[in-house]
Amino acid sequence: MKVPQFTLFGFRRPREVVRLTLGKLERTVMEEAWRRGRISASDIFRAFDERTAYTTWMTTLDRLFKKGLLSREKEGRAYLYSPRVTREQFERGVAEDVLDELLDRTDGGAEPLLACIVEALSERDRALLDELQRLVEEKKREMQDEE
């Protein structure tokens, strides 16, 4: 059963959370860092046709470094930045945070959330539902091996 779309005060849909996790410039820098592997403020400044101030790119890179998404090393007078996480790790981390929050808010146990996940997967593609089953079975085996 498909639930009509609605918005609750203080709650964002997961795709919106991923999109809003980083600001527009931060997303731009991370995309470029993931693409190149290693970047400097001048690389970003030139890549975007010098339309945004050099100091703005420096600040954005520093903010991403402080958030733990980029590592940096000094080379001469400039810093070179590298992604500390892959795009997949970043998206998975956001998804884990969203799911943790949803599970914490669920008074009746996790069953409604799990049912929603199964329903969403089955509406999109039977193969996704099969993949979920495979992953569940794999996790069960891992847990048995740990016992």
Phi and psi restraints in degrees (value plus and minus 20) as a CYANA .aco file:
   2 LYS   PHI    -102.4   -62.4
   2 LYS   PSI     107.3   147.3
   3 VAL   PHI    -108.4   -68.4
   3 VAL   PSI     115.9   155.9
   4 PRO   PHI     -80.2   -40.2
   4 PRO   PSI     128.1   168.1
   5 GLN   PHI     -90.4   -50.4
   5 GLN   PSI     115.5   155.5
   6 PHE   PHI    -172.8  -132.8
   6 PHE   PSI     144.8   184.8
   7 THR   PHI    -143.7  -103.7
   7 THR   PSI     111.9   151.9
   8 LEU   PHI    -119.1   -79.1
   8 LEU   PSI     123.5   163.5
   9 PHE   PHI     -78.3   -38.3
   9 PHE   PSI     109.5   149.5
  10 GLY   PHI      61.3   101.3
  10 GLY   PSI     -14.0    26.0
  11 PHE   PHI    -144.8  -104.8
  11 PHE   PSI     118.3   158.3
  12 ARG   PHI    -140.2  -100.2
  12 ARG   PSI     128.6   168.6
  13 ARG   PHI     -88.3   -48.3
  13 ARG   PSI     129.5   169.5
  14 PRO   PHI     -72.7   -32.7
  14 PRO   PSI     -62.4   -22.4
  15 ARG   PHI     -85.7   -45.7
  15 ARG   PSI     -52.0   -12.0
  16 GLU   PHI     -90.8   -50.8
  16 GLU   PSI     -57.6   -17.6
  17 VAL   PHI     -81.5   -41.5
  17 VAL   PSI     -66.3   -26.3
  18 VAL   PHI     -80.2   -40.2
  18 VAL   PSI     -65.0   -25.0
  19 ARG   PHI     -85.1   -45.1
  19 ARG   PSI     -57.0   -17.0
  20 LEU   PHI    -111.5   -71.5
  20 LEU   PSI     -24.5    15.5
  21 THR   PHI     -78.2   -38.2
  21 THR   PSI     -57.5   -17.5
  22 LEU   PHI    -140.0  -100.0
  22 LEU   PSI     129.8   169.8
  23 GLY   PHI     -90.5   -50.5
  23 GLY   PSI     150.7   190.7
  24 LYS   PHI     -78.7   -38.7
  24 LYS   PSI     -67.1   -27.1
  25 LEU   PHI     -87.2   -47.2
  25 LEU   PSI     -57.8   -17.8
  26 GLU   PHI     -83.0   -43.0
  26 GLU   PSI     -63.2   -23.2
  27 ARG   PHI     -82.1   -42.1
  27 ARG   PSI     -61.4   -21.4
  28 THR   PHI     -80.5   -40.5
  28 THR   PSI     -65.6   -25.6
  29 VAL   PHI     -85.7   -45.7
  29 VAL   PSI     -63.5   -23.5
  30 MET   PHI     -84.1   -44.1
  30 MET   PSI     -61.1   -21.1
  31 GLU   PHI     -78.6   -38.6
  31 GLU   PSI     -64.3   -24.3
  32 GLU   PHI     -87.4   -47.4
  32 GLU   PSI     -59.8   -19.8
  33 ALA   PHI     -85.2   -45.2
  33 ALA   PSI     -61.5   -21.5
  34 TRP   PHI     -85.2   -45.2
  34 TRP   PSI     -57.2   -17.2
  35 ARG   PHI     -90.5   -50.5
  35 ARG   PSI     -65.3   -25.3
  36 ARG   PHI    -110.2   -70.2
  36 ARG   PSI     -52.5   -12.5
  37 GLY   PHI      74.3   114.3
  37 GLY   PSI     -55.0   -15.0
  38 ARG   PHI    -170.7  -130.7
  38 ARG   PSI     109.5   149.5
  39 ILE   PHI    -162.8  -122.8
  39 ILE   PSI     140.1   180.1
  40 SER   PHI    -145.0  -105.0
  40 SER   PSI     149.8   189.8
  41 ALA   PHI     -80.6   -40.6
  41 ALA   PSI     -58.3   -18.3
  42 SER   PHI     -88.7   -48.7
  42 SER   PSI     -52.8   -12.8
  43 ASP   PHI     -80.8   -40.8
  43 ASP   PSI     -66.7   -26.7
  44 ILE   PHI     -85.8   -45.8
  44 ILE   PSI     -64.9   -24.9
  45 PHE   PHI     -75.5   -35.5
  45 PHE   PSI     -67.1   -27.1
  46 ARG   PHI     -91.8   -51.8
  46 ARG   PSI     -58.2   -18.2
  47 ALA   PHI     -81.4   -41.4
  47 ALA   PSI     -49.4    -9.4
  48 PHE   PHI    -129.5   -89.5
  48 PHE   PSI      14.5    54.5
  49 ASP   PHI      34.1    74.1
  49 ASP   PSI      11.0    51.0
  50 GLU   PHI      35.3    75.3
  50 GLU   PSI      10.1    50.1
  51 ARG   PHI    -100.8   -60.8
  51 ARG   PSI     -43.1    -3.1
  52 THR   PHI    -135.1   -95.1
  52 THR   PSI     123.3   163.3
  53 ALA   PHI     -78.0   -38.0
  53 ALA   PSI     121.6   161.6
  54 TYR   PHI     -74.7   -34.7
  54 TYR   PSI     -62.8   -22.8
  55 THR   PHI     -86.2   -46.2
  55 THR   PSI     -49.2    -9.2
  56 THR   PHI     -85.3   -45.3
  56 THR   PSI     -62.5   -22.5
  57 TRP   PHI     -85.5   -45.5
  57 TRP   PSI     -58.9   -18.9
  58 MET   PHI     -80.4   -40.4
  58 MET   PSI     -65.5   -25.5
  59 THR   PHI     -83.6   -43.6
  59 THR   PSI     -61.9   -21.9
  60 THR   PHI     -84.2   -44.2
  60 THR   PSI     -64.6   -24.6
  61 LEU   PHI     -80.9   -40.9
  61 LEU   PSI     -63.5   -23.5
  62 ASP   PHI     -83.3   -43.3
  62 ASP   PSI     -60.7   -20.7
  63 ARG   PHI     -82.4   -42.4
  63 ARG   PSI     -62.7   -22.7
  64 LEU   PHI     -87.3   -47.3
  64 LEU   PSI     -53.1   -13.1
  65 PHE   PHI     -84.4   -44.4
  65 PHE   PSI     -65.6   -25.6
  66 LYS   PHI     -86.8   -46.8
  66 LYS   PSI     -47.8    -7.8
  67 LYS   PHI     -98.4   -58.4
  67 LYS   PSI     -28.3    11.7
  68 GLY   PHI      65.4   105.4
  68 GLY   PSI      -9.3    30.7
  69 LEU   PHI    -108.8   -68.8
  69 LEU   PSI     -43.4    -3.4
  70 LEU   PHI    -143.5  -103.5
  70 LEU   PSI     125.6   165.6
  71 SER   PHI    -122.4   -82.4
  71 SER   PSI     141.9   181.9
  72 ARG   PHI    -165.2  -125.2
  72 ARG   PSI     132.8   172.8
  73 GLU   PHI    -160.2  -120.2
  73 GLU   PSI     126.5   166.5
  74 LYS   PHI    -101.7   -61.7
  74 LYS   PSI     112.3   152.3
  75 GLU   PHI    -153.6  -113.6
  75 GLU   PSI      85.5   125.5
  76 GLY   PHI      48.0    88.0
  76 GLY   PSI    -146.5  -106.5
  77 ARG   PHI    -115.0   -75.0
  77 ARG   PSI     -25.2    14.8
  78 ALA   PHI    -132.1   -92.1
  78 ALA   PSI     143.9   183.9
  79 TYR   PHI    -121.8   -81.8
  79 TYR   PSI     122.8   162.8
  80 LEU   PHI    -128.4   -88.4
  80 LEU   PSI     112.7   152.7
  81 TYR   PHI    -132.5   -92.5
  81 TYR   PSI     123.5   163.5
  82 SER   PHI    -154.8  -114.8
  82 SER   PSI     126.0   166.0
  83 PRO   PHI     -85.0   -45.0
  83 PRO   PSI     116.1   156.1
  84 ARG   PHI    -109.2   -69.2
  84 ARG   PSI     -37.9     2.1
  85 VAL   PHI    -152.9  -112.9
  85 VAL   PSI     131.7   171.7
  86 THR   PHI     -98.7   -58.7
  86 THR   PSI     146.9   186.9
  87 ARG   PHI     -77.9   -37.9
  87 ARG   PSI     -61.2   -21.2
  88 GLU   PHI     -84.2   -44.2
  88 GLU   PSI     -62.8   -22.8
  89 GLN   PHI     -83.7   -43.7
  89 GLN   PSI     -60.3   -20.3
  90 PHE   PHI     -82.1   -42.1
  90 PHE   PSI     -70.4   -30.4
  91 GLU   PHI     -83.7   -43.7
  91 GLU   PSI     -57.8   -17.8
  92 ARG   PHI     -86.5   -46.5
  92 ARG   PSI     -60.4   -20.4
  93 GLY   PHI     -81.4   -41.4
  93 GLY   PSI     -62.3   -22.3
  94 VAL   PHI     -84.8   -44.8
  94 VAL   PSI     -64.5   -24.5
  95 ALA   PHI     -81.6   -41.6
  95 ALA   PSI     -61.5   -21.5
  96 GLU   PHI     -82.0   -42.0
  96 GLU   PSI     -61.6   -21.6
  97 ASP   PHI     -82.9   -42.9
  97 ASP   PSI     -62.8   -22.8
  98 VAL   PHI     -83.4   -43.4
  98 VAL   PSI     -66.7   -26.7
  99 LEU   PHI     -84.4   -44.4
  99 LEU   PSI     -61.8   -21.8
 100 ASP   PHI     -77.8   -37.8
 100 ASP   PSI     -64.3   -24.3
 101 GLU   PHI     -83.8   -43.8
 101 GLU   PSI     -63.7   -23.7
 102 LEU   PHI     -84.1   -44.1
 102 LEU   PSI     -61.1   -21.1
 103 LEU   PHI     -86.5   -46.5
 103 LEU   PSI     -56.5   -16.5
 104 ASP   PHI     -86.2   -46.2
 104 ASP   PSI     -51.3   -11.3
 105 ARG   PHI    -104.2   -64.2
 105 ARG   PSI     -30.4     9.6
 106 THR   PHI    -103.9   -63.9
 106 THR   PSI      88.0   128.0
 107 ASP   PHI     -95.6   -55.6
 107 ASP   PSI     -54.7   -14.7
 108 GLY   PHI    -107.7   -67.7
 108 GLY   PSI       2.9    42.9
 109 GLY   PHI      68.0   108.0
 109 GLY   PSI    -196.6  -156.6
 110 ALA   PHI    -106.5   -66.5
 110 ALA   PSI     -27.5    12.5
 111 GLU   PHI     -77.1   -37.1
 111 GLU   PSI     -64.9   -24.9
 112 PRO   PHI     -80.4   -40.4
 112 PRO   PSI     -59.9   -19.9
 113 LEU   PHI     -86.4   -46.4
 113 LEU   PSI     -64.7   -24.7
 114 LEU   PHI     -83.2   -43.2
 114 LEU   PSI     -60.9   -20.9
 115 ALA   PHI     -82.6   -42.6
 115 ALA   PSI     -59.2   -19.2
 116 CYS   PHI     -84.3   -44.3
 116 CYS   PSI     -61.9   -21.9
 117 ILE   PHI     -83.2   -43.2
 117 ILE   PSI     -66.7   -26.7
 118 VAL   PHI     -81.8   -41.8
 118 VAL   PSI     -62.9   -22.9
 119 GLU   PHI     -83.0   -43.0
 119 GLU   PSI     -64.8   -24.8
 120 ALA   PHI     -83.4   -43.4
 120 ALA   PSI     -61.5   -21.5
 121 LEU   PHI     -84.6   -44.6
 121 LEU   PSI     -64.6   -24.6
 122 SER   PHI     -87.9   -47.9
 122 SER   PSI     -50.7   -10.7
 123 GLU   PHI     -90.8   -50.8
 123 GLU   PSI     -50.9   -10.9
 124 ARG   PHI    -101.1   -61.1
 124 ARG   PSI     -68.0   -28.0
 125 ASP   PHI    -190.6  -150.6
 125 ASP   PSI     107.9   147.9
 126 ARG   PHI     -78.2   -38.2
 126 ARG   PSI     -54.8   -14.8
 127 ALA   PHI     -82.5   -42.5
 127 ALA   PSI     -54.2   -14.2
 128 LEU   PHI     -85.5   -45.5
 128 LEU   PSI     -59.5   -19.5
 129 LEU   PHI     -83.9   -43.9
 129 LEU   PSI     -61.0   -21.0
 130 ASP   PHI     -83.3   -43.3
 130 ASP   PSI     -59.1   -19.1
 131 GLU   PHI     -85.2   -45.2
 131 GLU   PSI     -60.0   -20.0
 132 LEU   PHI     -80.6   -40.6
 132 LEU   PSI     -64.2   -24.2
 133 GLN   PHI     -81.7   -41.7
 133 GLN   PSI     -62.8   -22.8
 134 ARG   PHI     -80.4   -40.4
 134 ARG   PSI     -64.0   -24.0
 135 LEU   PHI     -85.3   -45.3
 135 LEU   PSI     -59.0   -19.0
 136 VAL   PHI     -83.7   -43.7
 136 VAL   PSI     -65.3   -25.3
 137 GLU   PHI     -83.2   -43.2
 137 GLU   PSI     -60.8   -20.8
 138 GLU   PHI     -82.0   -42.0
 138 GLU   PSI     -63.6   -23.6
 139 LYS   PHI     -85.5   -45.5
 139 LYS   PSI     -59.8   -19.8
 140 LYS   PHI     -80.3   -40.3
 140 LYS   PSI     -64.2   -24.2
 141 ARG   PHI     -81.2   -41.2
 141 ARG   PSI     -63.6   -23.6
 142 GLU   PHI     -79.6   -39.6
 142 GLU   PSI     -63.0   -23.0
 143 MET   PHI     -87.1   -47.1
 143 MET   PSI     -55.7   -15.7
 144 GLN   PHI     -87.0   -47.0
 144 GLN   PSI     -59.4   -19.4
 145 ASP   PHI     -84.8   -44.8
 145 ASP   PSI     -50.2   -10.2
 146 GLU   PHI     -96.3   -56.3
 146 GLU   PSI     -41.6    -1.6
